[in-house]
């Protein structure tokens, strides 16, 4: 846990295997257990502004006539994320990118009366009409090559997606859809404590202590 908490982007099970002499299977299982402790399922985001966006991870690129084409989104894992500007982030895998799934995640994690920024994706239509939430919904038109219009943009959450993709690609190389959520939990935990720099080990210990008090050993 100390080695995991003292690095900026995490540490691979393969490196722990080399440094400690345990088997790869043992190192991977320890890391998986630690990541389950970093989940913050009860987090509620709010305040003045919250950006919401979806990300597609994994899958395979197709080729046609020697040219690379965009990967088939049906093969990719889908993640929805929300972030407070200069605040916290949450990221959850969802079964699909339908209105029901994406807006369901917004309802679960974004407090009522928040100002929500998204792109023009149709699944976000009607977000401001969601019963009992009173969201103020503003959109940026990426398809028209508009990325910032005053305070309207989704660059914060897109920056987080970039951190996740670079981190997984650089440290873990690839992650299956089955275990993607645990890695999202780790990167969200790190992002939410980014002011601590590379030393988030005390925060990890605090989280373990908190969970132990809620779920005492039988």
Backbone torsions as a table, in degrees:
resi	resn	phi	psi	omega
1	UNK	NA	-37.8	178.5
2	UNK	-64.1	-44.8	-179.9
3	UNK	-62.9	-38.4	179.2
4	UNK	-67.5	-37.0	-176.4
5	UNK	-85.1	-8.6	-177.1
6	UNK	-105.2	11.7	176.8
7	UNK	-117.6	153.7	-174.0
8	UNK	-71.6	-41.4	-174.3
9	UNK	-118.0	12.1	-178.1
10	UNK	96.5	177.2	-178.3
11	UNK	-140.8	141.1	-174.8
12	UNK	-81.4	155.7	176.6
13	UNK	-64.0	-31.4	179.4
14	UNK	-64.6	-38.9	179.0
15	UNK	-68.7	-39.7	176.4
16	UNK	-62.5	-38.3	176.6
17	UNK	-58.4	-44.8	-178.8
18	UNK	-68.1	-39.6	-172.9
19	UNK	-81.6	-29.4	-174.7
20	UNK	-109.3	-19.8	179.3
21	UNK	88.9	-0.9	176.8
22	UNK	-76.6	167.4	178.5
23	UNK	-73.6	158.6	178.4
24	UNK	-61.3	-40.9	-179.5
25	UNK	-60.3	-41.4	179.5
26	UNK	-65.8	-45.2	-179.4
27	UNK	-63.5	-43.6	-179.7
28	UNK	-62.6	-41.4	-179.2
29	UNK	-66.9	-39.1	177.9
30	UNK	-62.2	-44.8	-179.7
31	UNK	-64.3	-38.6	178.8
32	UNK	-62.7	-41.2	178.8
33	UNK	-65.0	-40.3	178.7
34	UNK	-63.3	-42.4	-178.6
35	UNK	-63.5	-32.1	178.1
36	UNK	-64.6	-25.1	179.0
37	UNK	-79.1	-16.1	-175.5
38	UNK	-90.5	-4.6	178.7
39	UNK	-67.2	141.4	178.4
40	UNK	-127.9	70.1	-171.2
41	UNK	-67.6	-19.3	-176.7
42	UNK	-94.9	8.2	-178.3
43	UNK	-64.7	137.5	176.3
44	UNK	-122.5	124.3	-179.0
45	UNK	-99.9	144.0	179.2
46	UNK	-168.0	-147.8	-176.7
47	UNK	91.6	-155.5	-173.7
48	UNK	-70.5	-47.2	-172.0
49	UNK	-139.2	138.4	175.7
50	UNK	-134.8	127.2	176.0
51	UNK	-96.9	138.6	-179.5
52	UNK	-127.6	136.5	179.2
53	UNK	-158.1	160.4	176.1
54	UNK	-111.8	152.9	178.8
55	UNK	-129.5	145.6	176.8
56	UNK	-112.5	125.2	-174.4
57	UNK	-123.6	139.4	173.8
58	UNK	86.4	-152.4	-177.3
59	UNK	79.7	-175.8	-177.8
60	UNK	-129.5	139.2	175.2
61	UNK	-77.7	141.7	177.0
62	UNK	-96.9	158.6	176.7
63	UNK	-122.3	143.0	177.3
64	UNK	-145.3	116.8	-179.2
65	UNK	64.2	29.5	178.5
66	UNK	82.4	-1.3	-179.1
67	UNK	-104.1	141.3	176.2
68	UNK	-76.0	134.5	176.7
69	UNK	-112.8	161.4	178.0
70	UNK	-60.9	138.9	-178.6
71	UNK	-60.4	148.7	178.5
72	UNK	-68.9	118.8	-176.5
73	UNK	-66.6	-20.0	177.5
74	UNK	-65.9	-20.6	-179.5
75	UNK	-93.3	-3.7	-172.8
76	UNK	-99.3	151.5	170.3
77	UNK	-77.7	142.0	-177.0
78	UNK	-111.0	132.1	-178.5
79	UNK	-127.3	136.7	172.5
80	UNK	-111.9	138.5	-178.2
81	UNK	-132.4	153.7	175.2
82	UNK	-139.2	139.8	-177.7
83	UNK	-141.0	137.4	170.1
84	UNK	-80.0	135.8	176.8
85	UNK	-65.5	125.7	-174.6
86	UNK	60.9	30.1	-178.4
87	UNK	-138.8	-138.9	-172.0
88	UNK	-97.5	165.1	-179.7
89	UNK	-131.6	151.6	169.0
90	UNK	-133.7	149.0	179.2
91	UNK	-145.2	129.4	-178.0
92	UNK	-135.2	138.3	172.7
93	UNK	-72.3	143.7	177.9
94	UNK	-131.3	155.8	-175.6
95	UNK	-69.0	-26.6	-178.9
96	UNK	-159.5	176.4	-178.3
97	UNK	-105.6	36.3	178.5
98	UNK	-80.5	166.0	177.5
99	UNK	-57.8	-41.5	-178.7
100	UNK	-60.5	-45.2	-177.1
101	UNK	-70.9	-47.8	-176.0
102	UNK	-69.9	-46.2	-179.9
103	UNK	-71.7	-26.9	174.9
104	UNK	-64.0	-39.5	177.5
105	UNK	-67.4	-39.0	177.8
106	UNK	-62.2	-45.2	178.7
107	UNK	-59.1	-39.4	-175.8
108	UNK	-71.3	-36.4	-169.4
109	UNK	-112.7	-13.8	-177.4
110	UNK	-108.6	124.9	-176.3
111	UNK	-66.0	152.2	176.9
112	UNK	-59.2	156.7	176.5
113	UNK	68.5	13.6	176.3
114	UNK	-81.5	152.8	169.7
115	UNK	-88.3	120.8	-174.0
116	UNK	-112.2	126.7	177.6
117	UNK	-106.7	130.6	175.1
118	UNK	-138.5	176.1	168.6
119	UNK	-86.2	-166.7	-173.5
120	UNK	-90.9	12.0	-179.2
121	UNK	-54.5	133.5	-171.4
122	UNK	-61.9	-25.7	-178.8
123	UNK	-64.4	-17.0	178.3
124	UNK	-91.8	0.2	178.5
125	UNK	-59.7	135.1	177.5
126	UNK	83.1	8.2	-178.7
127	UNK	-59.8	-36.9	-178.6
128	UNK	-71.9	-12.8	-179.1
129	UNK	-98.4	3.7	-178.6
130	UNK	-60.9	126.9	-173.0
131	UNK	-61.5	129.3	174.6
132	UNK	79.0	3.8	-176.2
133	UNK	-106.8	-32.9	176.5
134	UNK	56.5	43.6	178.3
135	UNK	-75.2	145.7	168.5
136	UNK	-101.7	110.3	-169.4
137	UNK	-105.4	121.5	177.4
138	UNK	-122.8	145.3	-172.6
139	UNK	-130.1	146.0	174.8
140	UNK	-109.3	141.0	-173.0
141	UNK	-98.6	85.0	-179.3
142	UNK	-65.0	-35.3	-177.9
143	UNK	-65.2	-23.3	176.4
144	UNK	-91.6	12.8	179.7
145	UNK	64.9	28.4	175.4
146	UNK	-105.8	120.9	-175.1
147	UNK	-115.4	-23.4	176.1
148	UNK	-141.9	131.2	174.8
149	UNK	-138.7	90.8	-173.5
150	UNK	67.0	-122.3	178.4
151	UNK	-90.0	0.5	-176.7
152	UNK	-92.6	111.0	176.6
153	UNK	-169.2	169.1	175.7
154	UNK	-125.9	31.5	-175.0
155	UNK	-70.2	-26.8	-179.8
156	UNK	-66.9	-49.4	-179.7
157	UNK	-69.7	-33.5	176.2
158	UNK	-66.2	-33.4	174.3
159	UNK	-64.6	-37.5	177.2
160	UNK	-65.9	-42.5	177.2
161	UNK	-58.6	-39.1	178.7
162	UNK	-63.1	-41.5	177.6
163	UNK	-61.5	-43.4	-179.5
164	UNK	-63.0	-48.3	-177.1
165	UNK	-65.4	-42.3	178.9
166	UNK	-67.4	-39.4	-179.7
167	UNK	-64.6	-48.8	180.0
168	UNK	-64.6	-43.5	-179.2
169	UNK	-66.6	-35.7	-176.5
170	UNK	-83.9	-33.1	-175.8
171	UNK	-101.3	-48.5	-173.4
172	UNK	-103.0	-14.2	176.4
173	UNK	73.1	-49.9	175.8
174	UNK	-158.1	151.6	-178.9
175	UNK	-137.5	135.4	179.3
176	UNK	-76.7	156.2	179.3
177	UNK	-59.0	-31.3	-177.9
178	UNK	-61.2	-36.6	-175.5
179	UNK	-109.3	5.8	-175.6
180	UNK	-59.5	-38.7	-176.6
181	UNK	-59.1	-38.0	-178.9
182	UNK	-65.8	-34.4	177.2
183	UNK	-72.2	-36.4	174.4
184	UNK	-62.5	-38.2	177.2
185	UNK	-61.4	-42.3	179.8
186	UNK	-63.7	-47.7	-177.0
187	UNK	-70.3	-32.2	175.0
188	UNK	-66.7	-42.6	178.3
189	UNK	-59.5	-44.0	179.0
190	UNK	-65.1	-45.3	-178.7
191	UNK	-61.2	-42.2	-177.5
192	UNK	-70.0	-11.4	177.5
193	UNK	-126.0	32.3	-176.0
194	UNK	-64.5	-21.8	177.7
195	UNK	-68.7	-14.2	178.7
196	UNK	-83.7	-4.1	-179.2
197	UNK	67.2	-135.4	-178.7
198	UNK	-84.7	-6.0	-172.5
199	UNK	-102.8	73.6	177.8
200	UNK	-101.3	8.8	179.1
201	UNK	-56.5	-44.8	177.0
202	UNK	-59.9	-35.8	178.3
203	UNK	-66.6	-36.4	176.8
204	UNK	-64.5	-44.0	178.2
205	UNK	-61.9	-40.5	179.1
206	UNK	-62.9	-39.3	179.1
207	UNK	-66.3	-41.6	177.5
208	UNK	-61.6	-43.4	179.1
209	UNK	-62.6	-40.6	179.3
210	UNK	-62.5	-45.8	-179.7
211	UNK	-67.0	-36.0	179.1
212	UNK	-63.5	-36.2	179.4
213	UNK	-71.6	-28.6	179.5
214	UNK	-83.1	-31.7	-177.9
215	UNK	-127.9	73.5	-178.1
216	UNK	-62.7	149.0	178.2
217	UNK	-64.3	140.0	178.9
218	UNK	-80.7	NA	NA
